[in-house]
């Protein structure tokens, strides 16, 4: 069982929690995609990337996430018109999490928004995705025990289970199917195009 995990932005204005849940309901991975990197570069938070440009992500159902303080500080951006919704705090540019839409029962909480070391709370990353986009060859010991394909198949199984259980709602990120804040679309030539 994973105990409830505290969430907090860098300046402390935004706080929340991931509810206690069985270990199998979470999914920890490292994402090396260019979009995650562009998101963090736009926020000027390259400190949230590992040395190979990877982002530590903990995927859970949105229904497990609450924001108890500072909801008004949430902001959202998209790299493209139909891209992933990437939430962050406008008070200190702390990356919060990534969501596909209100329909999808998953949010990828960025590790830097979790208070305390993720290793101690949920164990090491189980795998890596988009290693081909990494800034150099990712050492095997950093990739985790599961392959990219295994991680994707595992996520599909979780998405189906979470959807059947109605875990996409309630969500602090969406209201009536729409993002809780109007997303900012990054302009061409921004940091997103330089990742």
Steps between C-alpha positions, in 0.01 A plus 500: 500500500628847408428746781347833408759718328527872568527737206653847518636758261844654543373810685236318706195691373351191332451185704313179449503128541491172315265271695630176649472220245621147431849504349379345173270798434790739445748494215842662540709562192752735344395675180768623260267648236578837346161639605554438872841663467355799307234545769762519774728724294210740442444512877876554544505186716773292338593410859205256486674298226759231558840520331360335184197730474254262665200597712403295806126426472258323734177407320182467706126542438383864527250398770796430731635857476376795705622858525434629853662843465575734212268362230483853353876482433458212252579586140508286188684492172491295183781464251248451216127566455406138575797419718527376855376737772806584712412657833737707712490761775519860385637611838836323455480302174493162672390232251196320643376238257403398149154391381374395157141614563216477752401170335834330569521362855866584556717788615878483490612685813847648451738372768610850604143575618512208745622595848782265594696245298289284269740207546406480868127532432441279195835340418722555196380579149366183341595597148575772249325622188627693196866421573572575133434869580736506799802730512745216451485126557307421819692245711317171554495552878295820452250345259322288761402136475222534241545575129321784320254249354434342842440843654251593227312169534494540878358852466230383258389238752491762777307747283234239426467407867492864613241590234275208595521609864420865413835625631517790251263693727504705713801683361664818626621558144166500314156652562206376289742339256707815447837595654458685831695790345532613139815340357772720357607380156873540455590713201731372224858595581450455874704263714276215381648523152855497629474176705 
